[in-house]
């Protein structure tokens, strides 16, 4: 879920988006950055402007994260591997410490 402060920390929840993800009105979080094509080898090119704005450079590792609704993938997101690794450590680290400590 994406959170956005409105006024003094109060956010108004919007209706679910097409993929069933709740967003917050006025957040301005989602927009079409560009339209890309997939070639016959399954490759696509992120436009230079998007790469520059996101700080993506040659050799960077991105994880492809999917969201499913009714058994079909409806959304694909790119996430820096470093951010994903950090989240996994934050979530699983305390669990593993508890398991190993017992």
Backbone as a chain_set.jsonl record, in Angstrom:
{"seq": "XXXXXXXXXXXXXXXXXXXXXXXXXXXXXXXXXXXXXXXXXXXXXXXXXXXXXXXXXXXXXXXXXXXXXXXXXXXXXXXXXXXXXXXXXXXXXXXXXXXXXX", "coords": {"N": [[0.841, -1.167, 0.0], [0.515, 2.263, -0.7], [1.313, 5.14, 0.961], [0.283, 8.466, 1.672], [0.634, 11.602, 3.032], [-1.909, 13.799, 3.907], [-2.823, 16.983, 4.468], [-2.704, 17.282, 7.916], [-1.337, 14.748, 8.414], [-3.484, 13.072, 7.889], [-4.918, 10.76, 5.811], [-6.858, 10.054, 2.95], [-8.42, 7.22, 1.979], [-8.543, 5.718, -1.176], [-10.765, 4.103, -3.54], [-10.275, 0.65, -4.431], [-7.746, -0.036, -6.808], [-7.501, -1.237, -10.232], [-6.068, -3.637, -9.99], [-6.645, -4.389, -7.477], [-5.217, -3.121, -5.521], [-4.979, -0.971, -2.86], [-4.884, 2.532, -2.89], [-4.002, 5.91, -2.07], [-5.945, 8.801, -2.238], [-4.88, 11.551, -4.167], [-2.216, 10.976, -3.926], [-0.551, 10.722, -6.11], [1.076, 8.697, -6.938], [1.226, 6.713, -8.89], [1.816, 6.441, -12.325], [1.81, 6.436, -15.891], [4.85, 5.914, -17.144], [6.152, 5.353, -19.523], [5.662, 3.666, -22.65], [6.585, 0.501, -23.557], [7.987, -1.96, -25.767], [8.101, -5.506, -26.122], [10.602, -7.52, -27.384], [11.264, -10.205, -29.81], [12.927, -11.887, -28.377], [12.131, -11.574, -25.826], [13.003, -9.335, -24.538], [13.131, -5.961, -23.283], [13.408, -2.383, -23.47], [14.232, 0.065, -21.174], [13.364, 3.386, -21.309], [15.768, 6.056, -21.712], [15.275, 8.454, -20.273], [13.618, 7.554, -18.177], [15.338, 5.735, -16.916], [17.342, 7.525, -16.083], [15.904, 9.235, -14.316], [15.238, 7.38, -12.362], [17.682, 6.626, -11.516], [18.98, 4.397, -12.538], [21.555, 2.378, -13.638], [23.878, 0.848, -15.982], [24.42, -2.554, -15.306], [23.143, -2.522, -12.843], [21.044, -4.328, -10.582], [17.78, -5.482, -10.833], [14.763, -6.562, -9.379], [11.991, -8.384, -10.536], [8.772, -7.99, -9.618], [5.672, -9.482, -9.162], [2.108, -9.012, -9.219], [-0.836, -10.654, -8.515], [-4.205, -11.199, -9.537], [-7.18, -12.844, -9.268], [-5.94, -15.174, -10.202], [-4.391, -14.386, -12.361], [-1.572, -12.595, -13.582], [-1.497, -9.213, -13.032], [-0.004, -6.988, -12.695], [3.285, -5.809, -12.979], [6.256, -5.0, -11.349], [9.297, -3.209, -11.045], [12.024, -3.489, -8.877], [14.73, -2.36, -6.969], [17.305, -4.652, -6.221], [18.781, -4.366, -3.908], [17.025, -2.958, -2.217], [14.996, -4.82, -1.941], [16.373, -6.937, -0.714], [17.007, -5.726, 1.707], [14.433, -5.423, 2.811], [13.677, -8.101, 3.122], [15.571, -8.968, 4.988], [14.811, -7.324, 7.157], [12.275, -8.341, 7.722], [12.538, -11.185, 7.937], [14.808, -11.506, 9.543], [14.412, -11.031, 12.462], [12.654, -13.181, 12.926], [14.198, -15.432, 12.265], [16.222, -15.161, 14.191], [14.776, -15.644, 16.508], [13.961, -18.309, 16.059], [16.452, -19.615, 15.908], [17.388, -19.102, 18.419], [15.923, -20.71, 20.106]], "CA": [[0.0, 0.0, 0.0], [1.276, 3.491, -0.756], [0.738, 6.114, 1.869], [0.571, 9.849, 1.369], [0.043, 12.459, 4.048], [-2.791, 14.826, 3.389], [-3.092, 17.863, 5.59], [-1.896, 16.993, 9.098], [-1.169, 13.322, 8.606], [-4.697, 12.307, 7.599], [-4.978, 10.346, 4.41], [-8.158, 9.555, 2.541], [-8.218, 6.012, 1.186], [-9.302, 5.65, -2.421], [-11.264, 2.781, -3.879], [-9.236, -0.239, -4.952], [-7.37, 0.098, -8.208], [-7.908, -2.393, -11.02], [-5.401, -4.846, -9.512], [-7.034, -4.65, -6.104], [-4.29, -2.464, -4.623], [-5.515, 0.273, -2.332], [-3.999, 3.686, -2.934], [-4.52, 7.055, -1.347], [-6.272, 9.871, -3.162], [-3.955, 12.667, -4.179], [-0.842, 10.543, -3.701], [0.23, 10.916, -7.312], [2.119, 7.679, -6.882], [1.265, 5.857, -10.072], [1.575, 7.091, -13.612], [2.437, 5.75, -17.017], [6.132, 6.555, -17.44], [6.391, 5.167, -20.945], [5.154, 2.415, -23.2], [7.712, -0.229, -24.137], [7.653, -3.182, -26.5], [8.919, -6.682, -25.847], [11.028, -8.075, -28.672], [11.073, -11.655, -29.975], [13.724, -12.593, -27.368], [11.566, -11.281, -24.508], [13.698, -8.197, -23.955], [12.556, -4.635, -23.463], [14.339, -1.307, -23.162], [13.715, 1.168, -20.372], [13.823, 4.628, -21.939], [16.848, 6.761, -21.027], [14.716, 9.416, -19.313], [13.149, 6.787, -17.022], [16.542, 5.251, -16.222], [17.991, 8.659, -15.415], [15.074, 9.666, -13.172], [15.282, 6.336, -11.34], [19.069, 6.372, -11.142], [19.332, 3.037, -12.962], [22.746, 2.366, -14.483], [24.28, -0.462, -16.516], [24.9, -3.47, -14.273], [22.25, -2.548, -11.676], [20.182, -5.507, -10.504], [16.387, -5.178, -10.528], [13.889, -7.715, -9.2], [10.658, -8.237, -11.122], [7.786, -8.402, -8.621], [4.353, -9.547, -9.808], [0.894, -8.969, -8.41], [-1.874, -11.449, -9.171], [-5.614, -11.024, -9.19], [-7.999, -13.893, -9.882], [-5.085, -16.161, -10.841], [-3.637, -13.839, -13.489], [-0.689, -11.476, -13.257], [-2.079, -7.969, -13.54], [0.92, -5.883, -12.492], [4.7, -6.123, -12.806], [6.985, -3.871, -10.791], [10.735, -3.365, -10.929], [12.504, -3.029, -7.587], [16.163, -2.575, -6.784], [17.585, -5.838, -5.424], [19.238, -3.912, -2.585], [15.84, -2.619, -1.423], [14.303, -6.073, -1.663], [17.188, -7.648, 0.261], [16.821, -5.04, 2.987], [13.109, -5.75, 3.334], [13.687, -9.504, 3.544], [16.324, -9.01, 6.24], [13.997, -6.702, 8.205], [11.139, -9.199, 8.054], [12.945, -12.526, 8.348], [15.881, -11.462, 10.531], [13.924, -11.298, 13.818], [12.062, -14.535, 12.977], [15.31, -16.404, 12.294], [16.889, -15.063, 15.497], [13.921, -16.325, 17.48], [14.035, -19.735, 15.793], [17.795, -20.089, 16.252], [17.58, -18.935, 19.861], [15.148, -21.716, 20.852]], "C": [[0.886, 1.23, 0.0], [0.567, 4.516, 0.094], [1.168, 7.513, 1.47], [-0.109, 10.687, 2.424], [-0.768, 13.547, 3.385], [-3.143, 15.725, 4.558], [-2.143, 17.534, 6.734], [-1.878, 15.496, 9.341], [-2.418, 12.483, 8.353], [-4.721, 11.994, 6.11], [-6.352, 9.784, 4.123], [-7.947, 8.387, 1.596], [-9.134, 6.03, -0.034], [-9.847, 4.243, -2.603], [-10.146, 1.96, -4.471], [-9.007, 0.012, -6.431], [-7.728, -1.194, -8.929], [-7.262, -3.692, -10.547], [-5.781, -5.168, -8.076], [-6.085, -4.036, -5.091], [-4.911, -1.163, -4.164], [-4.464, 1.36, -2.438], [-4.661, 4.813, -2.159], [-4.771, 8.168, -2.345], [-5.252, 10.995, -3.044], [-2.503, 12.272, -4.028], [0.025, 10.776, -4.927], [1.322, 9.866, -7.473], [2.266, 6.89, -8.172], [0.979, 6.673, -11.317], [2.255, 6.278, -14.687], [3.697, 6.534, -17.358], [6.428, 6.491, -18.928], [5.707, 3.88, -21.371], [6.333, 1.764, -23.894], [7.198, -1.468, -24.848], [8.595, -4.299, -26.086], [9.293, -7.279, -27.194], [10.878, -9.594, -28.685], [11.89, -12.477, -28.985], [13.223, -12.33, -25.955], [12.221, -10.096, -23.817], [12.937, -6.912, -24.197], [13.594, -3.614, -23.05], [13.613, -0.273, -22.316], [14.242, 2.457, -20.991], [14.845, 5.358, -21.064], [16.318, 7.705, -19.958], [14.247, 8.7, -18.039], [14.345, 6.276, -16.22], [17.234, 6.367, -15.461], [17.212, 9.107, -14.184], [15.131, 8.674, -12.029], [16.699, 6.03, -10.87], [19.52, 4.961, -11.481], [20.49, 3.126, -13.943], [23.035, 0.954, -14.98], [24.848, -1.302, -15.381], [24.047, -3.506, -13.018], [21.365, -3.781, -11.742], [18.786, -5.064, -10.063], [15.616, -6.484, -10.39], [12.554, -7.397, -9.863], [9.672, -8.823, -10.118], [6.422, -8.382, -9.295], [3.244, -9.491, -8.777], [-0.178, -9.72, -9.18], [-3.251, -11.081, -8.653], [-6.381, -12.078, -9.962], [-7.145, -14.869, -10.705], [-4.294, -15.675, -12.037], [-2.757, -12.694, -13.01], [-1.284, -10.213, -13.865], [-1.113, -6.797, -13.432], [2.335, -6.425, -12.314], [5.395, -4.853, -12.335], [8.472, -4.192, -10.78], [11.171, -2.766, -9.605], [13.998, -3.303, -7.497], [16.379, -3.768, -5.857], [18.026, -5.436, -4.013], [18.059, -3.587, -1.677], [15.09, -3.884, -1.022], [15.053, -6.872, -0.596], [17.017, -7.035, 1.64], [15.484, -5.373, 3.623], [13.059, -7.186, 3.846], [14.427, -9.628, 4.87], [15.509, -8.44, 7.388], [12.867, -7.609, 8.663], [11.593, -10.536, 8.616], [14.022, -12.556, 9.424], [15.407, -11.77, 11.938], [13.325, -12.694, 13.962], [13.168, -15.569, 13.093], [16.054, -16.359, 13.624], [16.085, -15.79, 16.558], [14.003, -17.836, 17.302], [15.375, -20.299, 16.236], [18.056, -20.014, 17.76], [16.877, -19.991, 20.68], [15.712, -23.071, 20.683]], "O": [[1.929, 1.227, 0.655], [-0.638, 4.73, -0.041], [2.282, 7.718, 0.989], [-1.298, 10.511, 2.69], [-0.334, 14.144, 2.399], [-3.709, 15.257, 5.546], [-0.926, 17.508, 6.551], [-2.359, 15.03, 10.373], [-2.393, 11.275, 8.59], [-4.559, 12.88, 5.27], [-6.942, 9.109, 4.968], [-7.357, 8.549, 0.528], [-10.327, 6.317, 0.063], [-9.443, 3.311, -1.907], [-9.164, 2.514, -4.965], [-9.943, 0.241, -7.197], [-8.205, -2.143, -8.306], [-7.864, -4.756, -10.694], [-5.276, -6.141, -7.514], [-6.136, -4.39, -3.913], [-5.323, -0.342, -4.984], [-3.295, 1.142, -2.118], [-5.772, 4.656, -1.652], [-3.928, 8.453, -3.196], [-4.82, 11.342, -1.945], [-1.632, 13.142, -4.002], [1.227, 11.007, -4.792], [2.364, 10.126, -8.074], [3.368, 6.445, -8.493], [0.046, 7.476, -11.366], [3.18, 5.514, -14.408], [3.623, 7.678, -17.807], [6.899, 7.463, -19.519], [5.235, 3.107, -20.538], [7.004, 2.387, -24.717], [6.106, -1.959, -24.56], [9.751, -4.054, -25.742], [8.432, -7.519, -28.041], [10.428, -10.196, -27.71], [11.585, -13.65, -28.767], [13.818, -12.806, -24.988], [12.006, -9.883, -22.624], [12.198, -6.78, -25.173], [14.556, -3.944, -22.355], [12.537, 0.204, -22.674], [15.45, 2.602, -21.176], [14.791, 5.287, -19.836], [16.856, 7.75, -18.851], [14.465, 9.203, -16.936], [14.362, 6.372, -14.993], [17.665, 6.176, -14.324], [17.799, 9.333, -13.126], [15.079, 9.061, -10.862], [16.891, 5.26, -9.93], [20.356, 4.391, -10.779], [20.427, 3.844, -14.941], [22.495, -0.019, -14.454], [25.66, -0.822, -14.589], [24.196, -4.415, -12.201], [20.983, -4.226, -12.824], [18.628, -4.368, -9.06], [15.794, -7.404, -11.188], [12.051, -6.278, -9.762], [9.729, -10.012, -9.806], [6.051, -7.392, -9.926], [3.421, -9.873, -7.62], [-0.403, -9.454, -10.361], [-3.429, -10.707, -7.493], [-6.241, -12.187, -11.18], [-7.566, -15.331, -11.766], [-3.593, -16.463, -12.671], [-3.15, -11.918, -12.139], [-1.541, -10.153, -15.067], [-1.358, -5.734, -14.002], [2.549, -7.39, -11.581], [5.151, -3.767, -12.86], [8.858, -5.333, -10.528], [10.746, -1.669, -9.244], [14.467, -4.365, -7.906], [15.715, -3.884, -4.827], [17.675, -6.101, -3.038], [18.09, -3.907, -0.489], [14.609, -3.999, 0.105], [14.439, -7.42, 0.32], [16.896, -7.755, 2.632], [15.403, -5.583, 4.833], [12.464, -7.454, 4.889], [13.963, -10.319, 5.777], [15.509, -9.004, 8.483], [12.535, -7.647, 9.848], [11.095, -10.977, 9.652], [14.134, -13.544, 10.15], [15.938, -12.684, 12.569], [13.472, -13.324, 15.009], [13.091, -16.477, 13.92], [16.473, -17.398, 14.134], [16.649, -16.476, 17.41], [14.104, -18.569, 18.285], [15.426, -21.352, 16.872], [18.854, -20.78, 18.299], [17.202, -20.161, 21.855], [15.184, -24.033, 21.241]]}, "num_chains": 1, "name": "protein.A"}
